[in-house]
């Protein structure tokens, strides 16, 4: 999730996402709105899909078909 937050920051800097994606959190213990969005999307995907299918999609570029 840390890598995805960095990708979101870079995409917002390039104009592909809204500008609020590149805002820093106001304090050291607070979370950014993009962290909440990423967490909710991850939770929904984990709840809706079979973990084996998600793992295959995640590793689609590096796994050999069996």
Secondary structure, DSSP 8 states (H G I E B T S, - for coil): -HHHHHHHHHHHHTTSS-GGGG---SSTT---HHHHHHHHHHHHHHHHS-HHHHHHHHTTTT----
